[in-house]
Amino acid sequence: MNEDLEYLKAKIDAGADLIVTQLFFDVNLFLEYVRHCREYGIKVPILPGIVLIQSVASMKRIVEFNKHSVPQKLWDDLEAIKDDDAAVKEYGIQFAVDMIKIMIENGIHGFHFYTFNLERSTRVVLEKLGWIATQEKSKPLPWNPVSKNEKQNTCIFFFLDFFAPPRKNRTPPRIHTRSS
């Protein structure tokens, strides 16, 4: 791990203002990672990558593809509701809310949501945390929303509840251009 932290610290020293992690399901591993970073002298904000469980099948694909550590309790909970898609989505929403609350209690104040073009659950998480108004209380959109039967081309959602102040004595990034 020290080699990884050394490489990460070099990126920070070169001017990175924050770190965005990969998605994860074990909040304790994330908090341990943050502790290691702080002990190594990495002081920039670390934004946890939050993914919402949409289905058992999609979660298995994500875990298999990325070799993520998943607490056994999570697998056990999902096993009991695996045939009820709505229950799995609700579980995923509450799981994310609970993880975020634990992270807030431990000093984490920014979050990155991996939506995979399924932003509804992310919106519900933000509502449950009290960070945005519920959809019923929201103002109407200034455009026509995409209906459930239409395919949406792009949906990007990023929430960050703070802005890092500019770092002192940092050289602005260079832009390299090529003349023809």
C-alpha positions in Angstrom: 0.0 0.0 0.0 2.9 2.4 0.7 3.9 2.4 -3.0 0.3 3.3 -3.9 0.2 6.1 -1.3 3.6 7.4 -2.6 2.2 7.6 -6.1 -1.0 9.2 -4.9 1.0 11.8 -2.8 3.1 12.6 -5.9 -0.1 13.4 -7.8 -1.3 15.7 -4.9 2.1 17.4 -4.7 1.9 18.0 -8.5 -1.4 19.9 -8.0 -4.4 17.6 -7.5 -7.0 19.3 -5.3 -9.0 16.2 -4.4 -9.3 12.5 -4.7 -12.3 10.6 -6.0 -12.3 6.9 -5.1 -13.7 4.0 -7.0 -17.0 2.7 -5.9 -17.1 0.5 -2.8 -19.5 -1.3 -0.5 -17.5 -1.5 2.7 -17.5 1.9 4.5 -15.0 0.6 7.1 -12.4 -0.1 4.4 -12.9 3.4 3.0 -12.4 5.0 6.4 -9.3 2.9 6.9 -8.0 4.1 3.5 -8.6 7.7 4.5 -6.8 7.2 7.8 -3.8 5.7 5.9 -3.8 8.7 3.5 -3.9 11.2 6.3 -1.0 9.4 8.1 1.0 9.5 4.9 0.5 13.3 4.7 -2.2 13.4 2.1 -4.6 16.1 3.3 -6.8 17.0 0.3 -10.5 16.0 0.4 -11.2 12.4 -0.4 -14.5 11.9 -2.1 -16.0 8.4 -1.7 -17.4 6.8 -4.9 -21.0 5.9 -4.1 -22.9 3.4 -6.2 -26.5 2.5 -5.6 -27.5 -1.1 -5.7 -30.1 -1.4 -8.5 -30.4 -5.2 -8.8 -28.6 -8.2 -7.4 -27.4 -9.2 -10.9 -25.9 -5.7 -11.6 -24.2 -5.7 -8.2 -22.7 -9.1 -8.9 -21.4 -7.9 -12.3 -19.8 -4.8 -10.7 -18.2 -6.8 -7.9 -16.9 -9.5 -10.2 -15.6 -6.9 -12.7 -13.8 -4.8 -10.1 -13.1 -7.5 -7.4 -14.6 -5.3 -4.6 -14.8 -6.4 -1.0 -18.4 -6.7 0.1 -19.5 -7.3 3.7 -21.2 -10.7 4.2 -24.2 -8.9 5.8 -24.8 -7.1 2.6 -24.9 -10.4 0.6 -27.1 -12.0 3.3 -29.6 -9.1 3.2 -29.7 -9.1 -0.6 -30.2 -12.9 -0.7 -33.5 -12.5 1.3 -34.9 -10.0 -1.2 -33.2 -10.9 -4.5 -36.4 -11.7 -6.3 -38.1 -8.4 -5.5 -36.5 -5.7 -7.7 -38.3 -2.8 -5.9 -37.1 -4.1 -2.5 -33.6 -4.4 -3.8 -33.6 -0.8 -5.0 -35.0 0.5 -1.7 -32.4 -1.5 0.2 -29.7 0.0 -2.1 -31.0 3.5 -1.4 -31.1 2.9 2.4 -27.6 1.2 2.3 -26.2 4.3 0.6 -27.9 6.7 3.1 -26.5 4.7 6.0 -23.0 4.6 4.5 -23.0 8.4 3.9 -24.2 9.1 7.4 -21.3 7.1 8.8 -18.9 8.9 6.6 -20.3 12.3 7.6 -19.8 11.3 11.3 -16.2 10.5 10.4 -15.5 13.9 8.8 -16.2 13.1 5.1 -18.1 16.0 3.5 -18.1 15.4 -0.2 -19.4 12.5 -2.2 -19.3 11.3 -5.8 -22.2 9.3 -7.1 -21.8 6.7 -9.9 -25.3 6.7 -11.4 -24.8 4.6 -14.5 -27.6 6.6 -16.0 -30.0 5.6 -13.3 -30.3 8.9 -11.4 -33.6 8.3 -9.7 -32.1 6.4 -6.8 -29.4 9.0 -6.3 -32.1 11.7 -6.2 -34.0 9.7 -3.5 -30.8 9.3 -1.5 -30.2 13.1 -1.6 -33.9 13.6 -0.5 -33.6 11.1 2.4 -30.4 13.0 3.6 -32.4 16.2 3.4 -29.9 17.7 0.9 -32.5 18.5 -1.8 -36.3 19.0 -1.8 -38.5 16.0 -2.5 -39.6 15.8 -6.1 -43.2 16.7 -5.2 -41.8 20.0 -3.7 -39.4 20.8 -6.5 -40.0 23.4 -9.1 -41.0 22.2 -12.5 -38.2 21.7 -14.9 -37.7 24.3 -17.6 -37.6 21.5 -20.2 -39.7 18.5 -21.0 -38.5 15.5 -18.9 -37.8 12.2 -20.7 -40.6 9.8 -20.2 -40.1 6.3 -18.9 -40.5 4.9 -22.4 -37.9 7.1 -24.0 -34.2 6.4 -23.9 -32.2 9.2 -22.3 -28.9 9.8 -24.0 -26.9 11.3 -21.2 -27.4 11.7 -17.5 -24.5 13.1 -15.5 -24.9 13.7 -11.8 -22.2 14.9 -9.5 -22.9 16.3 -6.0 -20.3 18.0 -3.9 -21.2 19.8 -0.8 -18.1 21.9 -0.5 -15.5 23.6 -2.7 -11.9 23.2 -1.9 -10.1 26.5 -1.5 -7.3 27.3 -4.0 -4.0 25.9 -2.9 -1.2 28.4 -2.2 2.0 28.4 -4.2 0.6 26.1 -6.9 1.8 26.5 -10.4 -1.0 26.7 -12.9 -1.3 23.7 -15.2 0.5 23.9 -18.5 -1.3 23.5 -21.7 0.7 21.8 -24.3 -0.3 22.5 -27.9 1.1 21.2 -31.1 1.6 23.5 -34.1 1.0 22.1 -37.5 
